[in-house]
């Protein structure tokens, strides 16, 4: 039995609704990932600030700076995947110091 115009319209609407559902899921996953990455940055920056307030060994601090750089790098990559390319406001919001920013994407040999 051939498809009628009404069948074609109904099929197109069903397909469009399916894509809308998928797109909604993708946006939700992006938002969730961005939130997780933002919390990781907050945690890393809090640890670095707490260490700086208490003082301690330079090597221990370097470990925290490296961890903060890794968290910030992940956050920036996630932001960029969401279409947000300007990170200046995020840098201000989280108080990310230049020494952390300078280490973004650095891969160190062990």
QUIZI-V866049 format. One record per residue. N is the residue number from 1. OMEGA is omega in radians with two decimals (999 if undefined). NEAR is the number of other C-alpha atoms within 8 Angstrom. Layout:
n-><N,N>
omega-><OMEGA,OMEGA>
near-><NEAR,NEAR>
//
This chain:
n-><1,2,3,4,5,6,7,8,9,10,11,12,13,14,15,16,17,18,19,20,21,22,23,24,25,26,27,28,29,30,31,32,33,34,35,36,37,38,39,40,41,42,43,44,45,46,47,48,49,50,51,52,53,54,55,56,57,58,59,60,61,62,63,64,65,66,67,68,69,70,71,72,73,74,75,76,77,78,79,80,81,82,83,84,85,86,87,88,89,90,91,92,93,94,95,96,97,98,99,100,101,102,103,104,105,106,107,108,109,110>
omega-><-3.12,3.13,3.08,3.09,3.12,3.10,-3.13,3.12,3.13,3.12,3.12,3.14,3.12,3.11,3.13,3.12,3.10,3.12,3.10,3.10,3.12,3.12,3.10,3.11,-3.12,3.12,3.11,3.11,3.10,3.14,3.12,3.13,3.14,3.10,3.11,3.14,3.11,3.09,3.10,3.09,3.11,-3.13,-3.13,-3.13,3.08,3.13,3.14,3.12,3.13,3.11,-3.14,3.13,-3.10,-3.08,-3.14,-3.08,3.14,-3.14,3.09,3.12,3.12,3.08,3.13,3.11,3.10,3.13,3.12,3.13,3.12,3.13,-3.13,3.11,3.11,3.12,3.14,3.10,3.13,3.09,-3.12,3.10,3.08,3.10,3.14,-3.03,-3.12,-3.04,-3.05,3.14,3.11,3.12,3.11,-3.09,-3.10,-3.14,-3.08,-3.11,-3.13,-3.12,3.06,3.14,-3.13,-3.11,-3.09,3.09,-3.13,3.06,-3.09,3.05,-3.13,999>
near-><2,3,7,6,6,7,8,9,8,8,8,8,8,8,8,8,8,8,8,8,8,8,8,8,8,8,8,8,8,10,8,8,9,11,8,8,13,9,8,9,13,9,8,12,12,8,9,12,8,8,10,9,6,6,6,8,6,6,6,8,12,8,8,11,11,10,9,13,13,10,12,12,10,9,12,9,8,12,11,9,7,7,6,8,6,5,8,6,7,7,10,8,6,9,7,9,7,6,7,12,10,6,9,10,7,5,4,4,3,2>
//
